[in-house]
Amino acid sequence: MTAAARLSDIVARAATPGRPALVRGTSTLSYADLQAAAAQTAAGLGDMRGKRVGLLFLDGMRFVPAFFGALSAGASVVPLNPDSGAEAVTALLRRSRCVKLLTDLGDRAPALPEPEAGEDAAEDEAMVLYTSGTTALPKGVVHSGAGLLANARAVAQTLGLGPEDATVLFLPLNFSYWLSQMLSTLLAGGTLILESFFHPAFFIKRLKETGATGFGGVAPHHRLLIAHCAPQAPDLPRLRWVMNAGGPLTDAELRGLQSSFPKAAVINAYGCTEIGPRATQLPFGRLKDKPGSIGLPIPGVTVRLLDEAGREVRTGETGEIVLSGPSLMKGYLDEPEF
């Protein structure tokens, strides 16, 4: 069995197949439904060991079965963002040498291009996730199934996730942040509440309706929520945690976020696509005495601060963050050293 197929067993190992795995609006897929949909996708793909499959979706309800189905077929998955445009998506499909494209875009999806020459996916490869390309061309971050599982387990452990949890996801489907919350919640047997857009009033309404226990967003989302909740904090008795990652909030904004959700733990977290993606997390209940902290390394991740000569810096000195651990990427696609 390939590493990708073992990662797909997250769904098959659910202790209670009848529990909801995915919820979007009034639609629900149980774990048994999700496993059946993934199996159907895998059967349609056939034996995909050593191959890569592009995933281009707007609807998380279709993305998740496709994700696990492609993994079950032995493929390495390449999640892509439809908002990037057809030209950019086509370029990434070619660079990653995808031999299949699964999508819900219909006629709007780009044609699968002729792949570049290069090596097939290694046996332990499960996913190629492209960086945003903010400062350079997007790089294909290659992850093993074992690495993704290790990071998902650590996130589930630090958040205390279990079958009674319901995590709201609203970020783009190809973001490592979204994928991390998906894998960790499903690994714990919890429920994913899938939303396709974000508006603070609608979002608060959905938190109430679904009995959500946690969600993660980036600074712009949290600023909108702070402004919306300023007159009166909503009553959300099941909400346990609110995570900020992907960019900092000021101490005042963090206090505002805590005031907006007074019964939940507000958590700062740090990571990057290359580490799978979570590296550190502020422990529950520590925001008051460590308001600007990105927390402690999650289980399995080692964080060091090094100077230009590669020596560890002393307390109070500035250094470069160096991450290591079992969830660290295998490397960048077609770049043998990193």
Summary of the structure (lengths in Angstrom):
residues: 338
radius of gyration: 19.8
end to end distance: 28.2
largest distance: 58.5
contacts: 1117
relative contact order: 0.12
helix: 34%
strand: 23%
